[in-house]
Amino acid sequence: MAETKTKSAAATKPAAKSATTKPASATKATKPATPKKATARKEAAAPKITLSPEERYVWIQNRAYFIAEADGFRGDPKDYWAQAEVYITRMLEEG
């Protein structure tokens, strides 16, 4: 006779979960904080420097002096001048 008995309703249905079984923080999944990406800003291009021939000459002259000074004035002044010309020309081209 025990075999013919039907199972009780509580046995066939899963038990309802109580809201108090989980802590409040566990109900919502939290993501670890991620640093915000920096927004890409377009930097304004530096205005190109234009020099008069006299100004360019003075810039090269000053650069040549400082190159020679760093070398202890032991080299050929023409070499210092050539190095200064290359430096100033590249600097002006890059802007």
N, C-alpha and C positions, 0 to 999 in steps of 0.2 A: 503494500500500500504506500509505502514511503516513496516508491518509484513513480507513482501516478500523481503525486503532488506537484503542482507547478511551483516554480521558483518565485520567490517574493519579488515585488516590483523593485525593491531596493537592491536586490542582488543582480538584476538584469540591467539597470541603468547605472552609469558611472556616477559616482558621488559628485555633487556640485562642489566646485572649489570655493572656498571662502576667501573673501577679499582680505582678510586679516592674516592669511597664511604667508603672503609675500610682503616684504617691506616696500614702502612707497618708491624707493630709489630703484628697486629691481624691476618695477613694472615697465619702465621706459629704458630702452637700450641707449647708452650714452657713447658717443664717439670721442676718441682722444682729440684734444685740441690740436689743430694743425695751423702752422703759421700762415698768415695771409701772404699771397704772392704780391710782390711790389708791382704796381702798374707801370707798364713801359711808357716812359715819357720820351718824347722826341726832344733831344737837346737842340737848342737853336745853334746853328752853325756860326762859329765865330766869324766876324766880318774879315775879309781878306785885307791884309795890310798892303797898302801901296805906298811906296817911297819914291821920292824924287831921286835922281842919280846922285845928288850931293848927300842926301840922307843915307842912301845905301852905302856910299863910300865911307861915311863916318861910322856906320854900324860895323862894317867890315874892319875898319881901322881899330875900333875899340875891341872887337873880338880878337883880332890878331895880337893886340897888345896883351890881352889876358892869357891867350894861348902861350905867348912867349914868356910871360911872367911865370906861368905854371911850369915851364920847361927850364926856368933859370936863365933865360936869354942866351942859351948855349947854341941854338940852332941857327939856321939861315932865315933871315926875315922874309924871304920870298916863300919859303915853305909855310911859315906862320900865316902869311897873307892868303896863300892858296887854301889852307885848312879853314880859315875864317870865311873865305868866299863860299866854299862848299857848305859850311854850317849855316850861314845867313841865307843862302839861296834855298836850301831845304826848308828852313824855318818859314820863309816867306811863301813857299809853295804849299806847305801844309796848312798854313793859315793859322 
